Amino acid sequence: MKKIKRFIKRLLCLIPILNDWFGFKMSVYNRVRFVDFLHFKLFKRGVYWPIHRNSEVTNPQNICIGICSAPGIRPGCYISGLGGIIIGDYVDIATNVGIISSNHDPENFQEHIIPENPIRIGDCCWIGQNSVVLPGVELGPHTIVGAGSIVTKSFPDGYCVIAGNPARLIKTLDKSQCVSSRKQSEYVGFIAKQEFKDFAEKYMPNHKYIDVIRAKKY
């Protein structure tokens, strides 16, 4: 009888997590394993958004993501947060994308050169397959980066299509025609948006961009 009671108690503890899981699944386009979601919910450490097992994210404590954005959720991505990365809401990042926020010192490959400014990617951007975004770059909202592009300079005004190596302006978009659709269920990584600030204060107090997180309006 005691074993049955313990089993029922543990089962009841899973109900809130399962409800959270179904809400989370409505917020992501890509397949995410329940075991990864559960692991984060139980231990609350590491990368706070889903990443593909074939992608790599370094220095997640220096990466700030927005609603329904998950750098590295697709395979083959390399997201290097050493120099800082700030990503807006509803940013879609394709396969094999590199977002590299620091450089190796050309005279000593064991050392890194940290730029003065982090990489900033605005809301509703699309980073095409096999693209690379380099240190200090700022992309304004609704920037589309064509497949295979190497982004070496900033396009802070956004609402444009850029492509090439190095990336250059291909097309300017009509702001009035750009759609900023929202999902009914919105999460910041694995955490419901309305709970994220409290989560960050409790579990991410030493995050490099905790002040940015505090200033966000969820």
N, C-alpha and C positions, 0 to 999 in steps of 0.2 A: 504493500500500500504506500509506503514512504517513497519507493522508487517511482511509482506512478504519479504521486503528487509532485515530485521533483521534475519529472518529465513534463507534466502539464505546466508547471511554473516556467520552465525554460521555453516551452512552446509559446506561452503567452508573451514572453519577453521578445519573441521574434515578430509578433504581429505589427508593432510600430515600424520595425525595420522593413518588413514586407510592404507595408503601405507606402513607406518612403521610396522603396525600390520601384513600385509601379508609377509613382509620380516622376521619379528620375528618368525612367525609361521613356516617358512621353516627351522628355526635354532633349533627347539626343537622337541624332540621325543614325549613328553607327552602332554596331553590336558591341555591347559591354557585358562582360561576364559577371554574373551575380556574385561569384566568389571574390572578385576584386572589390566590388561595392561593399560586400559584407566585411571584408578584411579592413577596409578603411573605417567603416562605421564602428567596428569593435576596437580598433587600436588607435585611430585618429592621429596618424603620423605618416610622414612621407608626402608624396605628390598628392594634392587634394583634388585632382581631377583624373578622369580615366585616360590612360595611355595604352597604346598597342604594345604587345609584348616584343615586337620587333622595332620599336622606337626607343629613343633614349632622351631623358630629360635630366639635366644637371643643374644643381643649385636652385631647386624649386623655391627656396626661401627668398630668392631675388626675382621671382616671377609673380606678377599680379594679373589674374584673368578676370574677364567679365562674365556676364550671364550667357549661358549656352555656348561658351567657347572652350575648346579643349585641345591645346597644342600638343600634337603627338598621338592623338586618338587614332589616326590612320598609320599604316605601317611605313617603316623606313625613314621616319622623321628624326632629326637631331635638333633638340631645343637646348641651347646653351645659355643658362641664366646668369653666368658669372658677372657680367657687366650690367645686368638688370633688363627686364622685359616687362612692359605694361601693355596688356591686350584688352581691347574693348569688348562690347557685347556682340554676340552673334557673328563672331569671326570664324570663317571656315578655312581650314588649312588642309591642303591635299596631301597625297602620299609623297614620300621622299623629299620633303621640304626641310631646309636648314634655316634656323633662326639663330644667328651667332652674334652674341652681344659683347665679345671681347676678341682681341687679336693676340697671337703669340708674338713675343718680342723677337724680331728677326736676328738679333745677336745672341739670344739665349732662349731656345725653344721651350725650356722648362718654366719660363716666366710668362705672364700675361700682361698685356697693356689694356687697362680698363678705361674706356672712353668717359668723357665728362657726362654725357647724357645716355640714358637707357634707350633701347629700342622701344618705340611707341607705335602701336597698330590700332587705328581707330575702329569705331563700331562698323559692323556690316562689311568688313573687308573680305576679299576672297584671294587666297594665296595659291596660285596654280602649281601643278605637279612639277617636281624637280627644280623648284625655285630656291634661291638663297637670299635671305635678308641679312645684311651685314651690320656691324656695330654702329650705333648712334643714329640709325635711320628712323625717320618718323613718316608714317603713312596716315593721311587723314581718312575720315569716314568714307565708306563706299569706294575704296581703292581696289581695283582688280589687277592682280599681278599675273601676267601671262605665263604659261608653262615654260619652264627652263630659264627663267629670267634671273639675273644677278642684280639685286637692288643695292646700289652703292651710295645713293644720295636720297634725300628726303623729298616727299611730295605731300607736304603738310595740309594742303587745301583739300585733298581727297577728291571724290567724285570724278574719277578718271580711270583709264585703262593704261597700264604701263607694261612694257615688255622689252626684252633684249638683254644684251650683255655689253656694256652696262645698261640697265633698264632706262628707258626714256618714255616720254609721254606719247601715247598712240592716239588716245581719244579722250575728250572731255565729256563727261556725262551731264545730262540735264537733271539738276537736283529735284525738280518737281516731279520727275518720272521715277526717281529711285524709291523703292519700297523698303520700309523698315518694319517688316512683319514681326510679330511676337508670338511665342508659343503660350498656350494656356498654362502649361506647367514650366516654370523657369527655375533653373538651378545654377549656382556658381560652383562648378566642379560637381562634387558629390553632395553638396549641401544646398538645401532649398534657399532661395535668395533672401527670404525674410528672416532666416536664421543665420545667415553667413556672418554678419557683423559680430554677433555674440560669439559665434564659433571662433572667429579670428582673434577676438580679444582674449579668449580663454586658451586657445591652443596654438596661436601664431603671434604671440606678443613681440617676438624678435624678428618678425618678417620685415624685410628691407622697406616695403611699401605699406606698412600698417597705417600710416597717415593717409595714404591714397585710399585705402580700403575704408577708413573711417569717414572720409569725405564723400564717398559714393552714395548716391541716392537709390536705394533699392525699394 
